[in-house]
């Protein structure tokens, strides 16, 4: 196995507000959670929405949803977490916050497609394209190439601690070198992204998994490609979240329209295992206003599923 080395992210550093890059970590998502809890993330930004990036060449405990692991390799994978700060009125609003995981996926597509265009790479198969499998998988030509994970967290108080109930208390003043005082009522949203860039077929965990190099070329070295993708992730997340904060309902409607064009699951029959132990099988018939998915079962009934209640979707 290639020795892990800290990613070089010069381009990303120019537009992100804080970047932490390590050769090896257990989990960038876990590091991001610790940084949120300790108040060690960017809370303000001259660029608009503040974004902190946690990156590693290799993860030893890359958990995604419900304890499942993400296989990755040093020198072959994109493994990063992006922490943003947005108003609680959006982050905690059940009417619109279901779109946060969709924003993670759409931003990943923006980043991948933009990096491929800049590299002047081309798909080996003209029908090859990227899609999203609700709620958190990235597909390429019908195979899983990546995954996202999204979590909303409270921000700590001025002392960097939480109260006994585990909730954040009143936000204190910003550090002296901050651009401006943080706004009371903000929350952190943690977006983690894993993508197989140059993983060889022999290292992929299942026959349903794939790697970017198998579909697109020529690609630049991974050290460059990761920075190209991360820079675009920051840019896309900031633009999409800015629009959601400014016009939550209007942007949610736009996201729904956009998702329908790239949703791999529309019209397919799926089997959903729910966190309560039950299961639902049926045809996907709609993506709803709150980002839930409607499934028509064999008995003709239609059921809406929230991403938060689905543990596995096949």
N, C-alpha and C positions, 0 to 999 in steps of 0.2 A: 504494500500500500504506500502511496506517495505520502511523504512527510507533510503534515499540515503546516501551513504558513498563513499568517494573518492577511486577509484580503486588503488589497490596495484600492482605496475608494476616493481618489482625488476629485473626480467629477462630482460624486455624491456629496462630498464634504462642502462643495461650493454652494449647494442649494439646501442641504439639510442644516439643522441648527445644532445638532450634536451627533457625532458618529463614534461608536465604540466597535473596534474590530479586533478579534482575537483569533489565534490559530485554531484553538479547539475549546469548545464549551460543552456542557451537558445539554443546554437548550438556550437558544437566544430568547425564546418566549419567557422562560423562567428568569433569565437575567433582566429582561424588560420589566417583568412584574416586580422584581426586587428594586429596580431603579425607580419605578413609580412609587412604591411604598416608602422609599427613603427620600423621595423628593429630588432624585438625581437626574431628572429629565428636563429638557427645554420646556419652559412654561410660556415663553413669549418669543416672538420672531419678527424680524424686519420684513420677512417675506409673506407674512400673513399667519396662517395656521402653523404653530410650531411642530416640528417633526424631529424625533430622535431615532437614530438607526443603530441597531445592534446586529453585528455580522460576525460570522465565523466560517472558517474553511471547512471544519468538520464538527458535527454534533454527535455526542455519545448517547444522548437520551432525548432524541428529537420526537417528542410526543405531539400529536395533533389533537383530534377529538376523542374523548372518552378513553384515554389511555393507549390508543393505538400509536405505533411508532412509524416514523418516516425514515426509510433507508437512505443514507447519503454517504458520499465518499469525498475525502479531501481532493481538491483539484478537479472535481467533476460535477459539483453540485452548487446550487444557489440556495443558501440557508440564511435568511435575514428576517428581522423583526422591525417593524416601524411603529413608533409610539406617537400618537397625535393627541392634542388637547383641543376639545371642542366643548361647547356649552352643554350643561346637563339637560337643558330643555330639549335638545336633540338626542343626545346619547341615551337618555333614559325614557324617551317617548316611544311606547310600544307601537304607535301608529306608523312611525318612520324608521325606528332603529333596526328593524329587520333588514333594511337595505345596506347596513354597514358591511355584513359579510359579502354581499353582492358587489359593493364598491371594491372590496379587496380583490375579488376575482377580475372585475373589469379593469382595474388598474394594472393587474398582472398582465392581462392581455395587451393593454396599451404599451406596457414596458417591453414585453417580448416582441411585439410587432414592430415597435419603433427601433429597437436594437437590431433586429434582423434587417430592416430597411437601411439603417445606417451602415451595416456591414456589407450591404449589397449582396446579401445571401438570397437564395431562391429555394422554394420547396422542390424536392425531388419528384413529388407527385403533384400535378397541377390542382388536384382536388383536395390536397391537404390544407387543413385550416384549424384554427383554435376555437374551442368552445368551452363552456362552463357547465359542469354537472352540479346542479343545486344540491347542497348549499355551499360546498367548499372545495370541489375538485376542479383542476384545470386539465382539459383534454386536448390532445393533438391527434387529428386523424382517427378519432374514435377510441384513443387509448389514453390512459392517465399519465400525464407528464409532470403534474405538480399538484400542490395542495395549499390551501390557506386556512388560517385559524384566526378568529376574531373574538376579542374579549373586551368588555367595558369594565373599567376599574375606577373606584373613587380616588381622588387625589389626597395626599396627606395634609395635615395642618402645618402651621408655620414651623413646628418643631420636628416635622418629618415623621410624626407618629399618628396612630389612629386612636379613637376613643375605645372604651371597653367593648362596645358593641361591634367593633370592627369597621365602623363607617368613618368617613373623613369628617372632621369638624371644620370650623370656619377657616377659610384660606387666609394665610397671613401675607405679609408684604413680600414682594419679590426681592431677589438678591440685588445688591447695589448695582451690579453691572447689567441687569436686565433692561430690555428696551422699554418696558412699562409694567405696571403692577398687573399680576394675573387677575382675571375677572372671577369674582365669587360665583360659585355654581358651575365651574368647569369640571369635566371628567376626562380621564384618559381612555383612549381606545387603542388597544394593542392588536396590530395586524402582523401575523407571521406568514411567511411565504417560503415554500420549498419547491424547487424546480430541478428536474434532472436535465443537466446541460449536456455533459459528455459521458454520462454513465454507460459503460459497455453493456450489451444485452445480457451477458453472463452474470452481471451484478444486480440486475433488476429483480425485484422480489416476486413478481407474478408475470404471466403471459399478457395480462391486461395493462402492464406498465410499459412506458416507453421513455425515450430520451431525445432531446432536441437534435442532436447530431445525426440521428437516424432519419430525420425528415427534412432537414434544412442544411444548406451549405453554400459556399464555404463559411465557416464561423471563425471569428478571431479567437485568440487564446482566452481561456476561461478567466484569467486574471483581468483582462480587458472587458470581456463580455459581462461579467458580474457587475462591474462598475457602470456599464452602459445601462443595464437593466435596472439597477438600484436607483440611479439618477432619475430615470423615467418613472419609477414607482413613486418616488418622492413628489415629482412634479404632478403626476396624475392624481395621487391621493389628495394633495393640497387643492388642486382645482376642483375635484369632485366633492370634497368635503366642504369647501368654501361655498359651492352652489347649494349643497344640502342645508347648511346652516342659514344661508340667506333666504332660501325659499323651500322649506322642507317638503311641503305637499306637492308643489310644482316639480321639484327635482325628483321626488319619489316616482311621480308619473313618468318622467323622462327615463328614469332608470328602468322602470318596468318595461317600457317600450324597447329600450336597448337590450335588456336581458332576454327578451323574447326571441331576438334574432340570433343570440349565441347560446341559448339554453339547449344543451344536448338532450335533455330529457323530454321535451315537448312531444307528445304523441306516443311515447314509449310506455310499455308496461313495466312497472317497477315493483320491488318488494321492499317495504320500509319496516325496519325493526325500531320500535319506539323505546324510549328510556323507561317506560313503565312496564316493560316486558311483553307487551302486545305487539302485533304486527298487522300491517295493512298491505294489500296487493291490489294493483289496479293501473289503469291508464292515466298518465299525466295529461290533464285537460286544460289547466290554466295556471298562470302565475298571477297572484292576486295583488291588490293595492298595497298590502302590508308585507309583501315579499314571501307570503306563505305559498305553498304549492297545493293545488287541488287535484285529487286523484279520484277517478270514477271506478268503483269496485265492481265485481262481477254481478252483484245484485242490483246494479244501477244507481246506487247511492253515491253521492259526491262528498268527499271529506277533505277539509283543508288541513295541511300539516305545517306547523311552524318548524323552522330549523332547530330551535331549542329543544324540541321533543323527539327528534329523530336521531337515533344513535348510529344507524347504518342504513344505507340505501343502495340496493343492487338493481 
